[in-house]
Amino acid sequence: MGELKIFAFVNPIKPYVKEILQNWRSMDEPSCDRLNELVEIRYRSKGYQVVWLPFSKQGNRREVDESLLSTRIVFASQDLIIPVGVPYGEKATWRWPKNRFACEQLPDGIEELKVGGFHCYSCASRFAKYCYRQGIPTLVDEDLTDIHFYTLCTLGFVPDERVFTAEGFGHQDQLEDPKWGKDFVRARLSMPWFPQPIGAY
């Protein structure tokens, strides 16, 4: 039996997708088409188990609130959909997903975990951080977070593949910035669940 590799996507829900697409109205036709393609190219086609982590239903944290699932996201029949343990609420009462609850529902024996979702430096990072600290080899795929749309809008494309380093994800300018480069490296080293600068250790 081969190694168990998982791609987990946090918060594939209508409110977040709508907000993100509205933020990138400058795109000719804002959509999740390329994001869906990358999930297939980078993960499903390579034998990763794709896991979606949406909010729970009100009154039952173990059941997914299917009414929130974004119709712009492709959920394949072989994918797993796991609730995060809290319901989605109004902004004033919004609560963080329960990372322990979600992590404990993942299959046992994970050899590799890649994480995407909304939003990169909040929920996706928090979930990746928790899994990393449980000893699971974990990295955030920045192309499959809200950063995807920034890249698509500014560069016009997101490549099929990436080398999982800071340079590989196009952070060369930040690394070489004479004023902020050291701060960027320091920030990355403090978050080892993100792609790291080459030779930073």
C-alpha positions in Angstrom: 0.0 0.0 0.0 1.4 3.4 -1.0 1.9 6.3 1.4 -1.1 8.3 2.4 -1.0 11.9 1.0 -3.7 14.4 1.7 -4.6 17.8 0.3 -7.0 19.6 2.7 -8.9 22.8 1.8 -10.3 24.9 4.7 -13.5 26.9 4.3 -14.8 26.1 0.7 -17.9 28.1 1.5 -20.1 30.6 -0.4 -19.6 33.7 1.7 -15.8 33.5 1.4 -15.7 32.7 -2.3 -18.2 35.5 -3.0 -16.1 38.0 -1.0 -12.8 36.9 -2.7 -14.2 37.1 -6.2 -15.7 40.5 -5.5 -12.3 41.7 -4.3 -10.8 40.7 -7.7 -13.4 42.2 -10.0 -10.6 43.6 -12.1 -10.1 40.0 -13.5 -12.0 39.6 -16.8 -14.2 36.8 -15.5 -13.5 36.1 -11.8 -14.0 32.4 -11.2 -12.6 29.4 -9.4 -12.0 27.5 -12.6 -8.2 27.6 -12.4 -8.2 26.8 -8.7 -10.3 23.7 -9.4 -7.9 22.7 -12.2 -5.0 22.9 -9.9 -6.6 20.7 -7.2 -7.0 18.1 -10.0 -3.5 18.6 -11.5 -1.5 18.8 -8.3 -3.4 16.4 -6.1 -6.2 14.2 -7.3 -4.3 13.0 -10.4 -1.3 12.2 -8.2 -3.1 10.0 -5.7 -3.7 12.5 -2.9 -6.9 12.2 -0.9 -8.7 15.5 -1.3 -10.4 16.6 1.9 -12.7 19.7 2.3 -13.2 21.3 5.7 -16.3 23.5 5.8 -18.3 24.7 8.8 -20.6 22.5 10.8 -24.3 22.6 10.9 -26.0 24.6 13.6 -26.6 22.3 16.6 -24.6 19.4 15.3 -20.8 20.0 15.0 -20.3 16.5 13.5 -22.5 17.3 10.5 -21.4 19.5 7.5 -23.6 22.5 6.7 -24.0 21.6 3.1 -26.0 24.8 2.4 -22.7 26.7 2.8 -20.7 24.7 0.2 -19.7 26.9 -2.7 -21.1 25.9 -6.1 -18.0 27.3 -7.7 -15.8 24.6 -6.1 -15.7 21.1 -7.6 -16.3 18.4 -5.0 -15.4 15.1 -6.6 -17.2 11.9 -5.6 -14.0 10.4 -4.1 -13.3 13.5 -2.0 -13.9 13.6 1.8 -15.9 16.5 3.3 -15.3 16.9 7.0 -16.8 19.5 9.3 -14.5 21.8 11.3 -16.5 21.6 14.6 -18.2 25.0 14.7 -21.0 26.6 12.8 -20.6 29.6 10.6 -22.0 32.7 12.2 -22.4 36.4 11.7 -19.2 38.5 11.6 -19.8 39.7 15.2 -20.0 36.2 16.6 -17.7 34.4 14.1 -15.6 31.7 15.7 -12.4 30.0 14.5 -12.6 26.5 13.2 -11.6 23.9 15.7 -8.4 22.6 14.3 -8.0 19.7 16.8 -11.5 18.5 15.9 -10.9 18.6 12.2 -7.4 17.1 12.4 -8.5 14.2 14.5 -11.1 13.3 11.7 -8.4 13.0 9.1 -7.3 9.4 8.1 -4.5 7.9 10.3 -1.0 7.5 9.0 -0.6 10.7 6.9 2.8 10.8 5.3 2.3 14.2 3.6 -0.3 17.0 4.1 -0.7 19.9 1.8 -3.1 22.7 3.0 -5.1 25.3 1.0 -8.2 27.3 1.7 -9.6 30.6 2.8 -7.9 32.6 4.2 -4.2 31.9 3.8 -2.8 33.6 6.8 -5.7 32.9 9.2 -7.7 29.7 9.0 -5.5 27.8 6.5 -2.3 28.7 8.4 -3.9 27.9 11.8 -5.0 24.5 10.6 -1.6 23.8 9.0 0.2 24.9 12.1 -1.9 22.6 14.3 -1.3 19.6 12.0 2.4 20.4 11.8 2.7 20.5 15.6 1.1 17.0 15.7 4.1 15.7 13.8 2.4 15.6 10.4 4.7 16.7 7.5 2.6 19.8 6.5 3.0 22.6 4.0 0.6 25.3 2.8 0.0 25.5 -1.0 -0.3 29.2 -1.3 -1.6 28.9 -4.9 -4.7 27.2 -3.5 -5.6 29.9 -1.0 -7.0 33.4 -1.6 -3.5 34.3 -2.8 -4.4 32.3 -5.9 -6.5 35.2 -7.1 -3.8 37.8 -6.5 -1.3 35.7 -8.5 -3.8 35.2 -11.3 -4.7 38.9 -11.5 -1.1 40.2 -11.3 0.8 37.6 -13.4 -2.1 36.4 -15.6 -1.5 32.7 -14.8 -0.8 30.2 -12.0 1.6 27.4 -13.1 0.6 23.8 -13.0 3.4 22.9 -10.6 5.5 24.6 -8.0 8.7 23.8 -6.1 7.7 24.0 -2.5 10.2 26.7 -1.5 9.6 30.5 -1.0 11.5 31.1 -4.2 9.4 28.4 -5.9 6.2 30.4 -5.0 7.6 33.6 -6.5 8.8 35.3 -3.3 12.2 36.2 -4.8 11.4 40.0 -4.7 10.6 39.8 -1.0 13.7 37.8 -0.2 15.9 40.3 -2.0 14.3 43.4 -0.7 17.1 45.4 1.0 14.7 46.8 3.6 12.3 44.0 4.3 14.1 40.8 3.1 15.4 39.8 6.5 12.0 40.3 8.0 10.4 38.1 5.4 13.0 35.3 6.0 12.5 35.7 9.8 8.7 35.5 9.4 8.9 32.4 7.2 11.3 30.6 9.6 8.8 31.2 12.3 6.1 29.4 10.2 7.8 26.1 9.0 4.4 24.9 7.7 4.9 27.4 4.8 7.4 26.9 1.9 10.8 28.1 3.2 13.6 30.1 1.6 16.3 27.9 0.1 19.3 27.6 2.4 17.6 29.6 5.2 18.5 27.0 7.8 
